[in-house]
Amino acid sequence: MSGSDMAEGRFMHDLATRLFPICRSLTGNGVRETFTILQEALPGLQVHEVPSGTQVFDWQVPDEWNIRGAYLEGPDGSRVIDFADSNIHVVGYSVPIDTVLPLAELQGHLHSTPELPEAIPYVTSYYNRTWGFCLPHSLRELLPEGAYRAVIDATLEPGSLTYGELVIPGESTEEVFITTYICHPSLANNELSGPMVSTALALWLMSLPRRRYTYRFVFAPETIGAITYASLHLDALRSSTVAAFNLTCIGDEGDYSYLASRLGNLEIDRIARHVLSTRTPAVEYSYLDRGSDERQYGMPGIDLPMISLMRTKYGSYPEYHTSFDNLTVVTPAGLQGGLDLVRECIEVLEVNEYFETTVLGEPQLGRRGLYHAIHARTVADIILLRTNVLAYADGHHSVLDMAVKFDLPVGDVFAVVQELAEHDLLVKLPGKKDS
């Protein structure tokens, strides 16, 4: 199993720092600008456009939204709110507006969070055409009576939805599907951590001398992007995907979190539980706790074997969906820990195969140089592990199953499996016998 240092964490945090100021949404030029920067790190990343109005399952691709600027002027003519100060100040997908209205009427278009009076909340209205401003509650309480001018310089018109895709070939055409979302403005953990870890993970996978599986990365807007991608590629996803990861909120230094697949007992679930058992604090969530793109890819009829991997789960940290979710919440150490979590799951997945013994009964290990030359009172740990592997190489216990049963690292068990296979005592089985 590979180790790592903080170089990857610093790389991810530096890349997030470049991307943080960009105003992203479900659609628009901010998403395209983000992909232009990501393609510097991942030249093989292909960008695709899906026209507005395209039918995708029960949904349609929405109109494209772009914003150039926005502000709210107070009764004295001074700017109370300016989009230039924070791209979270404007409700996502606000229609263009230039109007004057009294404070009482304006209040219906203002959004703040009393529980976090100094934070700007992140608010969207994708499918209900309206407009609004977001501001700290402490500022909202100080607004004087009078007439306010609200200006939002935006366009909301037919265009397209943008998503990115990267395929890293392996020895098998069976695929591991890795998805993350690009659709939030300046939010660090809830937006950028997933794409950053996905980028570093792709670079690591490309550096490996061999890969058992093919790896498919998708960067798309949350919910509608996942629905769009699944709708356009459903048959291929269902026929080739053996494991799937949704990466979100994976860059802070809090919990290590895993959200189970819809069925909860798949190979990928067992791998995640095993890897999380080596970390603290670690939290497991049920599919009933879902809230990101695992909702779409795990639905009946799509049924990808998908789990979500996170640090502190979305909605579980106080800065979530506010301006406080910034580059101090996401750290190089937090991103490195998130990357290592996903990487270890993939390392286990790569070696988690099923084997059967090739002889009846316990094989004669001594003549193969795999046992004590002289029998003593105790049996060495390595010899005991060899015999235990042989005892459970029955076609029903994978390498991971044996590691869990023996309470040993998967890498240690796999090394012995390889050794025994080289001595023709084990044979690898095609496919898996997943429950």
N, C-alpha and C positions, 0 to 999 in steps of 0.2 A: 504494500500500500504506500502511496506517495506521501511525502511530507510537503511542507510549504513554509515560506517565511512571509514577512509583511510586505515584500515587494509587490505582490499581487494586490494586496489591500490598498497600498498607496496608489498603484496604477488605477484601480477602480475609483478611488476617491477623487483623484485628479480628473478623471474623465467625467465623473458626476459634477464636479465643480464647473466644467465647461458647459455642461448641458443644463444646469440648474436654472439659469435665467430665462430659458426659452419657454414661451407660452404654448403649451401643447393642449390639445383637446381631442375629441373623438376623431376629428378630421382637421385638415388645414395645413398651412405652410409651416407651422411650428413642428408638426410631426415630420414633415419632409426635411426640415433643417436638422432635426435630431438624427434622422437616418443618414444624412450626408456626413455627419460627424462619426457615427458608428461605423460607417463604411471605411473610414480611415483605419480603424482597428481590425475590421472584418471585411476585407475587400470582396469576399465571396458572397456577402449579404445582398440578396436580390430584393428590390423594392417593387411592389405591385400596387396598382390603383384599381379600385372597384367602383364603378359609376354610382352616383346617387340614384335611388329608386330601384336598384337591383333587389329582386326578391330573394331573401335568404331565410329558409325555413318559414317561420311565422312572422318574420320581420322584413323591413326594407332598409337598405343602406340610406342613412339620412343625408340631408343637404350638407354642404361643406360650410364651415364657419371659420371666418378669419377676422381678427380684430387688430386695428391699427392704433387705437388709443381710446381713452375714456376719462371723464372727470365729472365731479360734482362740485358746483359752485354754491357757496353759502350766500345768505342775504346781503353780505357786504362785498360780494364779488370775489372773495378769496376761495382758493380751491381747498375744499374739505377732504376730498378723496381724489387721487390721481393714479390711474392705471400704470403710469410710468414708475411709480414707487413700488408697486407690487402687482403682479399679474393675477393675484388671487382676489383683488379688490372688485372684480366684475364677475357676476354670475355667469358661469360657462354657458355658451350658446345664447347669450342675450341678443335680442333683436336690436338693430340700430335705432337710436332714439336721439332726439334733440328737443327737449321740452322744458317748460318752467312750471313748477307746481309747489303748493304749500307743504310745509313739513308734515302735516297730518296725512296728506295723500302720499307723500314720499315714503313715509314709514312702512307702507305695504310693499315697498321695493327695497327695503334695507334688511340686512341679515347680520346678526351678531350673536355671540355666545356669552351669556351672563356668567357661566361657570369659568370661563377663561377670558376675563374682561380685557386683557391686553392683546389677545390673539385675533387675527383675521380668519374667520371661518372659510372653508372651501365649499362652495355651493354651486350646483349645476341645475339646469332645466333643459335637458336635451330634447324632449319630445313634447313639451308644452311651451309654446312660443310666448315668452315674456321677457322681462329685463330686470336687472337688479344690481345693487352694489353691496359689497361685504366690507365690514369695518369692525374695529375693536369696539366692544360694548362700552368701554369707558369713554370713547369718543362719541358714540351715539347718544349717550346720556347728556352730553354737553351741547348738543345741537340746539341753537336758538330758534324760536319761531320766525317765520318769514318765508320768502319765496326762494326756491332752489332751482338752479338750472342743471339738468341731467343730460349729459352728452355721452353716447356710446357710438364710436365710429367703427362700425363692423359691417360685414356682409354675411348673409345667410342665404345661400342660393345653390342650385345644382352644381355639383363638382364630383368629388370622389372620396372614398375612404382608402387610406394608405396603410399597407402592412409590409413587413419585411420577413424574409425567409432565408435560412442558411442550411444547407445539407452537407454533412461531413460523412463521406462514405466509410463503411466498414467491411469486414469480411462477409457479413451476412446482409441480405436485403431486409431482414427484420429491423424495425426501427425503434429507437427511443425518442419520444416526442417531448420537447422542452419548450414551454410557452411562458411568456411574460408580457406585460402590457405597457403601451406607450400612449397615454391619453390624458395625463395630468400636467398642470403647469408647475410652478416652483414648489414641489413637494419632494422631499428627498427619500425618505424610507418607503412611503406609499407609492412612489413613482419610480425613482431612479435606481433604487437598490436592485430590483429584479433585472432590468436590462444590464446593469453593471456586472452582476454575478453571472448572468447568461453570457455576456461577452467574454469574461475571463475564463469561464468554463469551456466555451468553444475554442479559445486559444489553447487551453491545456489539452483538450481532446485532439486537436490538430497536431500537437507536438508528440503524441504517443507513437511508438513504432508500429503498433497494431491496435485495431479496435474490433472487437467481436461484432458489435452492432453498428448500424448506420444511425447517425444522430441528426434529427431534424429540429432546428430552432425556429420558432415563430415569435415575432415581435408585432403585436397588434393592439388596437384599442380594446380596453376591457369590455366585456359583455358583447357588444355589437361586433367587435372585431373577431372574437372567438366564434360567435354564431356565423359570421360571414365565412371565416376560414373553414369551419367544419362543414358548412353547407356546400362550399365549392370543392372540398376534397374528401367528402365523407367516405366513399368506397375505399380509397387508398388508406385513410386513417384506420378504418376498421380492419382492413386486411393485413396491414403491416406492423401496426404498433403493438409492441410487447410490454412497454412500460412508458409512463408519461409523468412529467413533473410540471407543476405550475409554481413559478417562483415569484414571490411577492413579499414585501416588508421583511427583507432579509439582510438589512445592513446596519441595524443598531446593535448594541452590546447587551441586550436583555436575553429573554428566553430563547432556547432552541425549540421550535415548534413544528409539528407535523399534523396535517389534517388528512384523515383517512380517505380512501376511495369510497365510493358509494356502497360497495359490498363489504369493505373493511377487512377482508381476509385474503387478499391477493398477494402474490409474491412481492410486489412493490411495497405493500403494507408491512410485511414481515421484515423486509430489508430496512425500512425506515425505523421501525421499532427497535431493531437491533442496533442501528447506528446511534439513535437517540439515547439508548441505554448507556452509552459511554460518555454522555455529556450532561452537564448540569448548569443551570436549571433547564429541564426539558419538559415540554407539555405536549400531550396528545389530544387532538380534537376529533370529534366525530364528523362525518359528512353532514350531519344535521346542523353543524356550526359553520357551514360553507358561506362564502360571501364574495369569492373572486371567480376566476374563470374555470375553476373546478366544477362550478355549477353547470356550465354549458357542456364541457367535454365528458362529464360523467353521467349525463342524462340518459334515460332508457332510449335505445335506438342508436345512440352514439357510443356510449359504453366504453370509453377509453379507460384503460387501467391507470387512472391518474390520481396522484396525491398532490398536496401542496406542501412545500417546504418554506419555512419562515424563520425569522428570529422572533421578535414579539409580534404576535398576530395582529392583523388589521383590526382596528377598533379597540385594542387592548392597551394602547399606550396613550397618554394624555395629549400628546401633540398631534395625534391622528386627524387628518382632514382640517388642519389649521396651518397658518403661516409659521407656527413653531416647529413644524416638521421640516427642519432645515439641515444644513450640512454639519451641524454639531450633533444632531441625533444620529445621523449616519457617519460612521467613523471608519478609518482604514482597518482597525481591529475588528469591528463589527462585520464589515464586508468580507474580510478574510475568513472569519468564522462561518459566515453564511456559505461562502464558496467551498470551504473544507467540508461542510455538512453535505452539500450536494455531491461533491466529488467522491466522498467516501461511499455514498449510496451507489454511485455509478460503478465504482471499483468493485463493490460487492456484486452488483448486478452482472458485471462482465464475467465474473468467475463462478457465478451461482448456477452450476450445472448438476446434472444427475448422473451417477455412476453405478455400475453393477460389478460385483466380483466375477472373476473369470474361472475360479476354481470352486469346487465344493468343499465345504468345511474350511478350517483355518489353514492357510497356505504355509509351507515350510519357508519361513523367513530367513533362517540361518544360512542356507545355501545360496541365498541371494544377497548376503551381507547386510541384512536388515534386522538382525537380532544379535544378542550377546554372543560373543565367542565362548564365554564361560558363564554358566548360569549362576546367578547370585541370589541372595535373599530377596532383593527388590528388583523391580523392572524399571528401567530408565523411562522418563516421561516420553521421550520420542518414540520408544518402542510401544509403549502403552497407547500413544496416539495412533500409531500405525495399525495396531490391532483393533482399536475402536473404530477407525475409519472403515476397515474391512468388515467389521460387524454391522455397520449401518449403511454400507454401500449396497443397498438392496433395490435401487431404482425408485424408491419412494422418499428418500431423505436427500435433499440437495446439500451442497457444500455449506450453505447458510444454516440449514436445519442441523447439520452435524456440529457446526461451530456453536450454535445456541445450546445444544444438548451437552456439549463438552465444556461449555463456558470458556471458550478460547477465541482469539481473534480469527476472523475469516481467513486472513492471509496465512496464518499458521496451518490451518486445516488444508487450505488449497495447496500449499507447498508439499504436504504429505500426499495428497491426492495425486499431484503431478508425479511425485517420486514413484508411487505404487503403479501408476499408469505406465511409466517408463519401463517398469519391470513386468509389464503385461499382466498385472494382477487386477487391474480395473479397466473397464471399458466405458467410454462415455456414451450416454444414450441420446438419441436424437429427440429434440423437443423437450418439453417439461411436463411434469405431472402435477400441475398447480391445482389447488383446491378452490 
